[in-house]
Amino acid sequence: MTYGSQGVTEYWIVDPVACAVDVWSFHGGAGCERYTDRLTVRLAGEVLGEIELDPVFRDPGAATP
């Protein structure tokens, strides 16, 4: 079984070491996009917005620039 055959159309893998999010999509064939600055959020192919990734991965103990 694969994710796609079970109805999963997309999944995200968060890599805190690389400060990146890999988005695996099964829309029209499998593919992966890596996001390191801004993550585009889509639903059914429609862009809903973006997530700024710097604050997500910033060390909470670090000083704010």
Helices and strands as residue ranges (DSSP letters): G 4-6, E 10-15, E 20-25, E 31-35, E 38-43, E 46-52, H 53-57
